[in-house]
Amino acid sequence: MSAGRLLALLSLLQTPREWPGSELARRLAVSPRTVRRDIERLRDLGYPVEATMGAEGGYRLVAGSAVPPLLLDDEEAVAMAVGLRAAAGQAVQGIEEASVRALTKLERVLPSRLRYRVGALTSATVPLITGEQQPVDPGQLTGIASAATNHERLRFTYSDHDGTETKRHVEPYRLIAAGRRWYLAAFDLERDDWRLFRVDRIANALPTRARYEPRELPEGDPASFATSKLYSLAPTYEAVVVVDLPADRVPAHLGTAQPVDDRRSRVRAGADTLEWLAYRFATAGCEFTVEEPRELVDYLRELGSRVARATNRE
């Protein structure tokens, strides 16, 4: 059984007409008996191929007459449907509508048992969207991807977080999809260093037709490079807190503990927000004293005042 031949057969059957078995056999360069076996194979896979009798009779695909043919097993079909639903939430302009259209076409040719599975998965799943969405132009995205693939230098205007615009001349390396944002890892020629650019802040990206030999990325892979850059850009707070717990009883998530005496420990911890530091120690279930930073002391004092006001019933 040739998967390629089944795909060709489905491609013919999805056109809005009936195909006589003899014509299908001629098109596929097989015998009429082989065509009949292939038709039965499609039916076994769940594709509703209808046969009509008579001189003008033939075969036609009942569902999905205007959609591309698909040869997918159950797991592949469900995976594709899930992927299309996930794509509807990506930060690419127009991708939501395109994904919904593609999913509609896919579901029209899925056998009923798979439509049920996909529907059940959809109804039982709620997407969690965290952070702001910054949609990017799909044309620009594919243009940058093409330049990276072809090792072609790019020029573009880049807007920093404060809105300052600068002209950039880079060697694009890879695009990185990070949740609701897209990033470009590239070597900045004028700054002679690697940079991570948010694609939604890139404007007027133009390939220069100048080729380059790809450089070696510092972190080895684009994901590690992006993670390193994003963490380096985030504000970091280093805290030193004395907790009323022996060092061997300090939870690992609090930080690194050193004994002060038999019942207290000095914990060193880091985080990118004061809120997270405050939450960690406030929920540790013990008394604690913040030695540094001053920002954490001030935040906890203000938080304590808010909590006290919230519980004041007078």
Sequence and secondary structure as in RCSB ss.txt:
>XXXX:A:sequence
MSAGRLLALLSLLQTPREWPGSELARRLAVSPRTVRRDIERLRDLGYPVEATMGAEGGYRLVAGSAVPPLLLDDE
EAVAMAVGLRAAAGQAVQGIEEASVRALTKLERVLPSRLRYRVGALTSATVPLITGEQQPVDPGQLTGIASAATN
HERLRFTYSDHDGTETKRHVEPYRLIAAGRRWYLAAFDLERDDWRLFRVDRIANALPTRARYEPRELPEGDPASF
ATSKLYSLAPTYEAVVVVDLPADRVPAHLGTAQPVDDRRSRVRAGADTLEWLAYRFATAGCEFTVEEPRELVDYL
RELGSRVARATNRE
>XXXX:A:secstr
  HHHHHHHHHHHTSSS B HHHHHHHHTS HHHHHHHHHHHHHTT  EEE  STT  EEESS TTS      HH
HHHHHHHHHHHHTTSSBTTHHHHHHHHHHHHHHHS HHHHHHHHHHHHT      S    B HHHHHHHHHHHHT
TEEEEEEEE TTS EEEEEEEEEEEEEETTEEEEEEEETTTTEEEEEEGGGEEEEEEEEEE      TTSSHHHH
HHHHHHHHS  EEEEEEESS GGGS GGG EEEESSSS EEEEEEES HHHHHHHHHTSSS EEEEE HHHHHHH
HHHHHHHHHHH   
